[in-house]
Amino acid sequence: MCLVVFAYRVHPDYELILLANRDEFHARPTQGLQRWDADFFAGRDRHAGGSWLGLHHDGRFAALTNVREGPPRLSPRSRGELISGFLSEVDWAVPSPSTAARDYSGFNLLLGQWQDDDWRLRFVSNRYAEQALTPGVYALSNGELNSDWPKVRKARQALTSLLDGDTVPSLQWLDALTDRAGADDADLPDTGIGLVKERWLSPCFIVSDGYGTVSSNLVLVASEQLYVGERRYDQHGEIAGATEFRWSRHRQR
């Protein structure tokens, strides 16, 4: 994912309400939201085999953003395997700091799961400090959690407005992340990729030749009910399809 905004223990009916946009090259081989053999739902990166966001039948949740930083380096392992690993293995452990720094390019992870009837959410990264999150509204792009990037501020404001309204969360809430307006140069971050690319990547929703926002997800976690939905977009940013899954939580034994 490249933009994630979420309310953790803010809404009376949900532990988590999360909206996210995935930006990618349109030519990269991808399968949309589907059920994996390990009993979770996620999209699949057919190039490297992992994923970027998923939700398990037992309430485990994971989402990934890359950390934007200077010239890219070739890393031995795909960041997407962190998602599939966490969701497919009950005893999966976050890689040690040395392993994470050596084997993976910069990543941010959101990891949620039930522990003793308490759903807990944490932020893990190989570039920033780990955090056990407290109730609130957060946004994450390709930098620090709640960084002062224009798209991050916009996303938090948009979700806060939805939470203040009286509509029930649905795929329509993903409209909140369809703002295509770029940011002013004075507000852009400096992540080492140059001003032209910073401008190009500054909208919440990116539309350009070959690369852009290819899908969006909505995730809802409640005490007994779980939901994950997906919209997919063509190269012009038009909706090309949608998928939804909703089920009762299967408790771990």
C-alpha positions as CSV (number, residue, x, y, z in Angstrom):
1,M,0.0,0.0,0.0
2,C,1.0,3.6,-0.5
3,L,-1.6,5.4,1.6
4,V,-3.3,3.9,4.7
5,V,-5.7,5.7,7.0
6,F,-7.4,4.0,10.0
7,A,-9.4,4.5,13.1
8,Y,-8.3,2.2,15.9
9,R,-10.9,1.9,18.7
10,V,-12.6,5.1,17.8
11,H,-15.9,3.8,16.4
12,P,-18.3,2.2,18.9
13,D,-18.9,-0.8,16.6
14,Y,-15.4,-1.5,15.3
15,E,-12.0,-2.2,16.7
16,L,-10.6,-1.1,13.3
17,I,-11.8,0.9,10.3
18,L,-9.1,1.1,7.6
19,L,-9.0,2.6,4.1
20,A,-6.0,2.1,1.9
21,N,-4.7,2.8,-1.6
22,R,-2.2,0.7,-3.5
23,D,0.0,2.4,-6.1
24,E,1.8,0.2,-8.5
25,F,2.9,-0.2,-12.1
26,H,-0.2,-1.3,-14.0
27,A,1.9,-3.9,-15.9
28,R,3.0,-5.7,-12.7
29,P,1.2,-9.1,-12.5
30,T,-1.3,-9.0,-9.7
31,Q,-4.3,-11.0,-8.6
32,G,-7.1,-9.2,-6.7
33,L,-8.5,-9.9,-3.3
34,Q,-9.0,-13.7,-2.9
35,R,-9.0,-16.5,-0.3
36,W,-5.6,-18.0,0.2
37,D,-5.0,-21.6,1.3
38,A,-4.0,-20.5,4.8
39,D,-7.5,-19.2,5.4
40,F,-7.0,-15.5,4.9
41,F,-8.1,-13.0,2.3
42,A,-5.5,-10.9,0.5
43,G,-4.4,-9.7,-3.0
44,R,-1.4,-11.6,-4.5
45,D,1.7,-10.2,-6.1
46,R,2.3,-12.7,-8.9
47,H,5.8,-11.3,-9.5
48,A,7.2,-11.9,-6.0
49,G,4.5,-14.0,-4.4
50,G,3.6,-12.0,-1.4
51,S,0.9,-9.4,-0.6
52,W,0.3,-5.9,0.6
53,L,-2.8,-6.3,2.8
54,G,-4.8,-9.2,4.2
55,L,-7.3,-10.3,6.9
56,H,-7.4,-13.8,8.5
57,H,-10.5,-15.6,9.6
58,D,-9.4,-15.4,13.2
59,G,-9.0,-11.6,13.1
60,R,-5.2,-11.3,12.3
61,F,-4.6,-8.3,10.0
62,A,-1.6,-7.0,8.2
63,A,-0.8,-4.1,5.9
64,L,2.4,-2.9,4.3
65,T,3.8,0.3,2.9
66,N,7.3,0.8,1.4
67,V,9.5,3.5,2.8
68,R,10.4,6.0,0.2
69,E,14.1,6.7,0.3
70,G,16.8,7.8,-2.3
71,P,18.0,5.4,-5.0
72,P,16.5,1.9,-4.5
73,R,18.8,-1.0,-3.6
74,L,18.3,-4.6,-4.6
75,S,17.3,-6.6,-1.5
76,P,17.4,-10.4,-1.2
77,R,13.8,-10.8,0.0
78,S,10.4,-9.4,-1.0
79,R,8.6,-7.2,1.6
80,G,5.3,-8.8,0.6
81,E,6.3,-12.1,2.2
82,L,6.0,-10.3,5.6
83,I,2.2,-10.1,5.0
84,S,1.7,-13.7,3.9
85,G,4.0,-14.9,6.7
86,F,2.2,-13.2,9.5
87,L,-1.2,-14.3,8.2
88,S,-0.3,-17.9,7.4
89,E,1.7,-18.8,10.5
90,V,0.2,-18.4,14.0
91,D,3.7,-18.3,15.7
92,W,5.2,-16.0,13.1
93,A,7.7,-13.5,14.5
94,V,8.8,-10.1,13.2
95,P,12.4,-10.4,11.8
96,S,15.1,-9.2,14.1
97,P,16.3,-5.6,13.5
98,S,19.5,-6.8,12.0
99,T,17.7,-9.3,9.7
100,A,15.0,-6.8,8.7
101,A,17.6,-4.1,7.9
102,R,19.8,-6.5,5.9
103,D,17.2,-8.6,4.0
104,Y,14.5,-6.1,3.2
105,S,14.2,-2.6,1.7
106,G,12.5,-0.1,3.9
107,F,9.1,-1.1,5.1
108,N,6.3,-0.2,7.5
109,L,3.9,-2.8,8.8
110,L,0.6,-2.6,10.6
111,L,-0.1,-5.9,12.5
112,G,-3.3,-6.6,14.4
113,Q,-4.5,-9.7,16.2
114,W,-6.7,-10.8,19.1
115,Q,-4.9,-11.6,22.3
116,D,-7.0,-12.7,25.3
117,D,-10.2,-11.1,23.8
118,D,-8.3,-7.9,23.2
119,W,-7.6,-6.8,19.7
120,R,-4.2,-5.1,19.6
121,L,-2.6,-3.2,16.8
122,R,1.1,-2.3,16.4
123,F,3.3,-0.5,14.0
124,V,6.6,-2.2,13.0
125,S,9.3,-0.9,10.7
126,N,12.9,-1.4,9.7
127,R,13.4,2.3,9.5
128,Y,11.3,3.7,12.4
129,A,10.6,2.8,16.1
130,E,8.1,0.1,16.8
131,Q,4.9,1.3,18.5
132,A,2.0,-0.4,20.3
133,L,-0.8,1.8,19.1
134,T,-3.4,3.5,21.3
135,P,-6.9,4.5,20.3
136,G,-7.0,7.3,17.6
137,V,-7.1,8.1,13.9
138,Y,-3.8,7.5,12.1
139,A,-2.5,7.8,8.6
140,L,0.6,6.2,7.0
141,S,2.2,6.6,3.6
142,N,5.8,5.9,2.7
143,G,7.4,7.7,5.6
144,E,6.8,7.8,9.4
145,L,3.4,7.1,10.9
146,N,1.3,10.3,11.0
147,S,4.1,12.2,9.1
148,D,3.3,15.7,8.0
149,W,2.9,14.9,4.4
150,P,0.0,16.6,2.5
151,K,-1.6,13.3,1.5
152,V,-1.3,12.0,5.0
153,R,-3.0,15.1,6.5
154,K,-5.8,14.9,3.8
155,A,-6.4,11.2,4.5
156,R,-6.7,11.8,8.3
157,Q,-9.1,14.7,7.8
158,A,-11.2,12.7,5.3
159,L,-11.6,9.7,7.6
160,T,-12.3,12.0,10.6
161,S,-15.1,13.6,8.6
162,L,-16.6,10.2,7.8
163,L,-16.5,9.2,11.4
164,D,-18.3,12.4,12.4
165,G,-21.1,11.6,10.0
166,D,-23.9,9.1,10.2
167,T,-23.1,6.8,7.3
168,V,-22.3,3.1,7.8
169,P,-18.8,2.1,6.6
170,S,-19.0,0.6,3.1
171,L,-17.0,0.6,-0.1
172,Q,-18.3,4.1,-0.7
173,W,-16.0,5.3,2.0
174,L,-13.1,4.6,-0.3
175,D,-14.2,7.8,-2.2
176,A,-12.4,9.6,0.6
177,L,-9.1,8.6,-0.9
178,T,-9.8,9.6,-4.5
179,D,-8.4,13.1,-4.3
180,R,-6.2,13.6,-7.4
181,A,-4.9,17.1,-6.5
182,G,-1.2,17.4,-6.1
183,A,0.5,19.3,-3.2
184,D,2.2,22.7,-3.4
185,D,6.0,22.4,-3.7
186,A,6.5,24.1,-0.4
187,D,4.5,21.3,1.4
188,L,6.3,18.4,-0.3
189,P,8.6,16.1,1.7
190,D,12.2,15.6,0.7
191,T,12.7,11.8,0.6
192,G,15.7,11.8,-1.7
193,I,13.9,11.1,-5.0
194,G,13.9,14.7,-6.5
195,L,11.2,17.4,-6.8
196,V,9.6,16.1,-10.0
197,K,8.9,12.6,-8.4
198,E,7.7,14.2,-5.2
199,R,5.1,16.2,-7.1
200,W,4.1,13.1,-9.1
201,L,3.5,11.0,-6.0
202,S,1.9,13.7,-3.8
203,P,-1.8,13.1,-4.6
204,C,-3.9,10.7,-2.5
205,F,-5.0,9.0,-5.8
206,I,-2.4,8.8,-8.6
207,V,-3.3,8.6,-12.3
208,S,-0.5,8.6,-14.8
209,D,0.7,6.5,-17.7
210,G,2.0,3.1,-16.6
211,Y,1.8,3.8,-12.9
212,G,-0.9,4.8,-10.4
213,T,-3.5,3.8,-7.9
214,V,-4.4,0.3,-9.0
215,S,-6.7,-0.7,-6.1
216,S,-8.2,0.3,-2.7
217,N,-9.2,-1.6,0.3
218,L,-11.6,-1.3,3.2
219,V,-11.1,-3.4,6.3
220,L,-13.5,-3.6,9.3
221,V,-12.7,-5.5,12.4
222,A,-15.4,-6.0,15.1
223,S,-15.6,-8.4,18.0
224,E,-17.5,-11.0,16.1
225,Q,-17.6,-9.8,12.5
226,L,-14.8,-9.3,10.0
227,Y,-14.9,-7.6,6.5
228,V,-12.5,-6.8,3.7
229,G,-13.4,-5.2,0.4
230,E,-11.5,-4.1,-2.6
231,R,-12.0,-1.8,-5.6
232,R,-9.8,-2.1,-8.6
233,Y,-9.0,0.7,-11.1
234,D,-7.9,0.9,-14.7
235,Q,-5.1,3.1,-16.0
236,H,-7.5,6.1,-16.2
237,G,-8.5,5.7,-12.5
238,E,-11.9,4.4,-13.3
239,I,-13.4,1.6,-11.2
240,A,-12.8,-1.7,-13.0
241,G,-14.2,-4.2,-10.5
242,A,-14.9,-4.8,-6.8
243,T,-14.8,-7.7,-4.4
244,E,-16.1,-8.1,-0.8
245,F,-15.9,-10.8,1.9
246,R,-17.7,-10.7,5.2
247,W,-17.7,-13.5,7.9
248,S,-18.0,-14.3,11.5
249,R,-14.7,-14.5,13.3
250,H,-13.2,-17.9,13.8
251,R,-11.5,-17.9,17.2
252,Q,-8.1,-19.5,17.7
253,R,-8.1,-22.6,19.8
